[in-house]
Amino acid sequence: MKPMEPMKPMKPMESMKPIKSFESGKSHRWWPENLGDSPDTAGGQNEMRYAYFAEKDRLAIDEGSGTATVYDTEGHKVSGVQQHQSGSSKKIVFTSNQGEMDLDALHKV
């Protein structure tokens, strides 16, 4: 029987690349181009989606219309999101370094 060999170190992880559209080969960006290709975090549920850009203090939201609304996060550093939906009403609340951040309290850009 052959002796066991020591484990080799793992290869470092590569950074994530922007999602590519299968048809066009272009970035699957639904937010304004001036925010860049790679948000710090992004997600969504049902037809609502968001993308957060920490360096620019910007949060892009699409509530299902296909058009992004951009908000100034005013120094908040987004770390989580909660989406509530009941019937026809939808509410999204973000968690930040300053506590809960309601979209209604942010300024549209």
C-alpha positions, 0 to 999 in steps of 0.5 A, a space after each residue: 500500500 502506498 503512503 498518503 500524500 499531503 494535501 496541496 494548497 487550494 488555488 486562490 478564488 477568482 473574482 466574480 465577472 459581470 453576468 453576460 447575456 447569452 444572446 448579445 455577449 454584453 453585460 446584463 446591466 439593468 442599472 444606469 451605465 455610469 454606476 459601472 458593471 459590478 455592484 457590491 451587492 445585487 439581488 431581487 425577488 419577484 419583479 423587484 431587484 436592486 444593485 448597491 454601489 458602495 464607492 458611489 453611495 448609490 442604490 439602484 432599484 427596479 420595482 418591475 417596470 424595467 426602469 431603474 430608480 437611483 438613490 443616494 445612500 447618504 453614507 449608509 453602507 448597505 449590508 442586508 435587505 428585507 423584502 415584504 410583499 402582501 397582496 399588491 403592496 411591496 416594501 423593501 428595507 435595507 440594513 446598513 451600518 446606521 440601522 434600517 434604511 427605508 427607501 422613502 427616506 432616501 433622495 432620488 438622484 
